[in-house]
Amino acid sequence: MLSSEMRACGILHQDQPKRKLRTAIENTPSGQLLIANNTPLSSVTRGQRLTFTPVEDYYTGRRDATSGIMFGNMSTNDTEIPVAIKHHDNIASALSEFCITQHLISEGHVKPYQPLGFLSGRDSIYTLSAFEGDVVSCDTITDGTDNPKKIQKVLLVGAATLARLHKSGVAHGDAQIKNTAFSVKTGEERAIDLTSSYFDKSGRGIIDDMHSYIDTLPDYISPVLDDEHIKEYFIDPYLSLVAGALSKKQQDSVHRVTNNL
């Protein structure tokens, strides 16, 4: 059980080599927070006490897509910010997601949640990220609806999210509707649930992502979409967005996915 109170143990400078980041995380005592620099929490001083308070309203529309993630406010004497706290099985998993997130921020093609740091627990590790209340996961849109406009919006978000990830050299690793999201205020896509994501040097992850997204559509959308609908609102918008960013071989592979629908 995660304690509601913790202390800051220091600031993590994100431009360090990965091995130094790992060492810093490994050396974080249980119950203490290693805070990423240049974030809303980085003004906190070493040893300062922080309190996490769950906020029920933050869970609205997110329960099915966020199993194991805690939402609430992280506060000190003079700071309170909304956060999401996510459990990881090991440091390697937490650090991998952190590095992917930092890479996406630097590339600028798609916006992930801002990473805030790492929380060490007893035999466990957690990542902290900034919570954005106006961002919704796409499975909350498809749940219980067959409205064509809403379904089209979800497919377009999926296409744009994967295209922007792939242009950044990243494969999602678990591409499906519940792992895509957007801001209801701006319409801007968000890259979420990056636990299985990886740097895709071979390009194979592009095809795996496309297959995964298409193959899992029946889990979220009923009645089953016809092939033309998938092509018009997912495949074609994806190809338009990655034009010039993928090699001809990679684009041919995506076309084969379409042909096998």
C-alpha positions as CSV (number, residue, x, y, z in Angstrom):
1,M,0.0,0.0,0.0
2,L,1.4,3.4,-1.0
3,S,1.8,5.8,1.8
4,S,0.1,9.2,1.4
5,E,3.2,11.0,2.8
6,M,6.7,11.0,1.4
7,R,9.8,13.1,1.3
8,A,11.8,14.5,-1.6
9,C,15.3,12.9,-1.8
10,G,16.7,15.1,-4.6
11,I,16.5,16.3,-8.1
12,L,17.0,14.1,-11.1
13,H,18.7,15.8,-14.0
14,Q,17.2,14.3,-17.1
15,D,20.1,14.8,-19.5
16,Q,22.3,12.3,-17.8
17,P,23.2,8.9,-19.4
18,K,20.7,6.2,-18.8
19,R,23.0,4.2,-16.5
20,K,23.3,7.3,-14.2
21,L,19.5,7.7,-14.2
22,R,19.1,4.1,-13.2
23,T,21.7,4.4,-10.4
24,A,19.9,7.5,-9.0
25,I,16.6,5.6,-9.0
26,E,18.2,2.5,-7.4
27,N,19.6,4.7,-4.6
28,T,16.3,6.4,-3.8
29,P,15.2,5.2,-0.3
30,S,11.8,3.7,0.1
31,G,9.0,6.3,0.6
32,Q,11.0,9.0,-1.0
33,L,10.5,10.9,-4.3
34,L,13.2,11.5,-6.9
35,I,12.0,14.6,-8.7
36,A,12.7,15.4,-12.3
37,N,14.2,18.8,-13.0
38,N,12.3,21.5,-14.9
39,T,8.9,20.4,-13.7
40,P,6.3,21.9,-11.4
41,L,7.7,19.9,-8.5
42,S,11.4,20.8,-9.0
43,S,11.2,23.7,-6.6
44,V,10.8,21.2,-3.7
45,T,13.9,20.9,-1.5
46,R,15.6,17.8,-0.3
47,G,13.9,16.3,2.7
48,Q,10.7,18.3,2.2
49,R,7.5,16.5,3.0
50,L,4.9,15.9,0.3
51,T,1.4,14.6,0.7
52,F,-0.6,12.6,-1.9
53,T,-4.4,13.0,-1.7
54,P,-6.6,10.9,-4.0
55,V,-9.2,12.8,-5.9
56,E,-12.2,10.8,-6.9
57,D,-13.2,13.1,-9.7
58,Y,-10.0,12.5,-11.5
59,Y,-11.0,8.8,-12.0
60,T,-14.1,9.7,-14.0
61,G,-14.1,8.0,-17.4
62,R,-10.7,6.4,-16.7
63,R,-11.2,3.3,-14.6
64,D,-11.2,0.8,-17.4
65,A,-8.2,2.2,-19.1
66,T,-6.1,3.0,-16.0
67,S,-6.0,-0.2,-13.9
68,G,-3.5,0.3,-11.1
69,I,-3.0,4.0,-11.7
70,M,-3.7,6.4,-8.8
71,F,-4.9,10.0,-9.4
72,G,-4.9,12.9,-7.0
73,N,-3.1,16.0,-5.8
74,M,0.5,16.1,-4.7
75,S,1.0,19.0,-2.3
76,T,3.6,20.7,-0.1
77,N,3.3,23.9,1.9
78,D,3.2,26.1,-1.2
79,T,2.6,23.7,-4.1
80,E,-0.3,21.5,-5.2
81,I,-0.5,19.9,-8.6
82,P,-2.7,17.1,-10.1
83,V,-0.7,13.9,-10.6
84,A,-1.0,10.3,-11.8
85,I,1.0,7.7,-10.0
86,K,1.7,4.5,-11.9
87,H,3.2,1.2,-10.5
88,H,5.9,-0.6,-12.5
89,D,7.1,-4.1,-12.0
90,N,10.7,-3.1,-12.0
91,I,13.1,-0.1,-12.5
92,A,13.9,-1.1,-16.0
93,S,10.2,-0.8,-17.0
94,A,9.8,2.6,-15.2
95,L,13.1,4.0,-16.7
96,S,12.2,2.8,-20.2
97,E,8.9,4.6,-20.2
98,F,10.6,7.7,-18.7
99,C,13.2,7.8,-21.5
100,I,10.6,7.2,-24.2
101,T,8.5,10.1,-22.8
102,Q,11.6,12.4,-22.7
103,H,12.4,11.4,-26.3
104,L,8.8,12.2,-27.5
105,I,8.9,15.6,-25.8
106,S,12.2,16.5,-27.5
107,E,10.9,15.3,-30.9
108,G,7.7,17.3,-30.6
109,H,5.5,15.2,-32.9
110,V,3.1,14.0,-30.2
111,K,2.7,15.1,-26.6
112,P,2.9,12.6,-23.7
113,Y,2.1,13.3,-20.1
114,Q,4.9,15.3,-18.4
115,P,7.0,13.1,-16.3
116,L,7.6,14.4,-12.7
117,G,9.8,11.8,-11.2
118,F,10.0,8.4,-9.5
119,L,8.7,7.2,-6.1
120,S,10.4,4.3,-4.4
121,G,8.2,2.0,-2.5
122,R,8.9,-1.2,-0.6
123,D,10.0,-3.7,-3.3
124,S,8.3,-1.5,-5.9
125,I,8.8,1.6,-8.1
126,Y,6.3,4.2,-9.3
127,T,6.4,6.9,-11.9
128,L,4.8,10.3,-11.3
129,S,3.4,12.3,-14.2
130,A,1.3,15.5,-14.5
131,F,-2.5,14.8,-14.7
132,E,-4.5,16.6,-17.3
133,G,-8.3,16.6,-16.6
134,D,-9.3,17.5,-20.1
135,V,-7.6,14.4,-21.6
136,V,-9.8,11.4,-22.2
137,S,-8.9,7.9,-23.4
138,C,-10.7,6.8,-26.6
139,D,-12.4,3.7,-25.1
140,T,-14.5,6.1,-23.0
141,I,-15.8,7.5,-26.3
142,T,-16.6,4.1,-28.0
143,D,-18.1,2.6,-24.8
144,G,-21.8,2.0,-25.5
145,T,-22.0,4.0,-28.7
146,D,-22.3,3.3,-32.4
147,N,-22.5,7.0,-33.4
148,P,-20.6,7.2,-36.7
149,K,-19.1,10.6,-36.0
150,K,-17.7,9.5,-32.7
151,I,-16.3,6.3,-34.1
152,Q,-14.6,8.2,-36.9
153,K,-13.1,10.7,-34.4
154,V,-11.6,7.7,-32.4
155,L,-10.1,6.2,-35.6
156,L,-8.6,9.5,-36.6
157,V,-7.0,9.9,-33.2
158,G,-5.6,6.4,-33.4
159,A,-4.2,7.1,-36.9
160,A,-2.6,10.4,-35.8
161,T,-1.2,9.0,-32.5
162,L,0.5,6.0,-34.2
163,A,1.8,8.2,-37.1
164,R,3.3,10.7,-34.7
165,L,4.9,8.0,-32.6
166,H,6.3,6.2,-35.7
167,K,7.7,9.5,-37.0
168,S,9.5,9.8,-33.7
169,G,11.1,6.3,-34.1
170,V,8.9,4.8,-31.4
171,A,6.6,1.8,-31.5
172,H,3.8,1.8,-29.0
173,G,3.9,-1.9,-28.3
174,D,0.3,-2.2,-27.2
175,A,-1.7,-0.2,-29.8
176,Q,-5.4,-0.3,-29.3
177,I,-8.2,2.1,-28.7
178,K,-7.9,2.2,-24.9
179,N,-4.3,3.3,-25.3
180,T,-5.1,6.4,-27.4
181,A,-6.3,9.7,-26.0
182,F,-6.9,13.3,-26.8
183,S,-7.7,16.7,-25.2
184,V,-11.4,17.6,-25.4
185,K,-10.4,21.2,-25.2
186,T,-7.9,21.3,-28.1
187,G,-8.4,18.0,-29.9
188,E,-4.7,17.4,-29.6
189,E,-3.6,13.7,-29.3
190,R,-1.8,12.4,-26.3
191,A,0.6,9.4,-26.2
192,I,-0.4,7.3,-23.3
193,D,0.4,4.0,-21.6
194,L,3.9,3.8,-23.0
195,T,5.0,0.9,-20.7
196,S,5.4,-1.5,-23.7
197,S,6.9,1.2,-26.0
198,Y,10.3,0.9,-27.5
199,F,12.7,2.6,-29.9
200,D,11.9,0.8,-33.2
201,K,15.1,0.7,-35.2
202,S,14.0,-2.1,-37.6
203,G,10.6,-0.7,-38.4
204,R,9.0,-3.9,-37.5
205,G,7.1,-2.2,-34.7
206,I,5.2,-0.1,-37.2
207,I,3.5,-3.2,-38.7
208,D,3.0,-4.8,-35.3
209,D,1.3,-1.6,-34.1
210,M,-1.0,-1.4,-37.1
211,H,-2.0,-5.1,-36.8
212,S,-2.6,-4.7,-33.1
213,Y,-4.8,-1.6,-33.5
214,I,-6.9,-3.1,-36.3
215,D,-7.1,-6.6,-34.7
216,T,-8.5,-5.2,-31.4
217,L,-11.1,-2.9,-33.0
218,P,-13.9,-5.4,-32.4
219,D,-13.1,-5.3,-28.6
220,Y,-14.3,-1.7,-28.6
221,I,-16.6,-1.1,-31.6
222,S,-19.8,-2.9,-32.3
223,P,-21.1,-3.6,-34.9
224,V,-17.7,-4.6,-36.5
225,L,-16.4,-2.0,-38.9
226,D,-16.1,-2.8,-42.6
227,D,-12.7,-2.7,-44.3
228,E,-13.5,0.5,-46.2
229,H,-14.4,2.3,-43.0
230,I,-11.0,1.3,-41.5
231,K,-9.2,2.3,-44.6
232,E,-10.9,5.7,-44.9
233,Y,-10.6,6.8,-41.3
234,F,-7.5,5.0,-40.1
235,I,-5.1,3.7,-42.8
236,D,-5.4,6.6,-45.2
237,P,-5.0,9.3,-42.6
238,Y,-2.1,7.4,-41.1
239,L,-0.3,7.2,-44.5
240,S,-0.9,10.9,-45.2
241,L,0.7,11.9,-41.9
242,V,3.8,9.7,-42.3
243,A,4.4,10.6,-45.9
244,G,8.1,11.3,-46.4
245,A,8.9,10.0,-42.9
246,L,8.8,6.3,-43.6
247,S,10.9,4.4,-46.1
248,K,9.2,2.9,-49.2
249,K,9.7,-0.5,-47.7
250,Q,7.9,0.5,-44.5
251,Q,5.0,2.1,-46.5
252,D,4.7,-1.0,-48.6
253,S,4.4,-3.0,-45.4
254,V,1.6,-0.8,-44.2
255,H,-0.2,-1.2,-47.6
256,R,0.1,-5.0,-47.1
257,V,-1.7,-4.6,-43.8
258,T,-4.5,-2.9,-45.7
259,N,-4.6,-5.5,-48.4
260,N,-4.9,-8.2,-45.7
261,L,-8.0,-6.7,-44.1
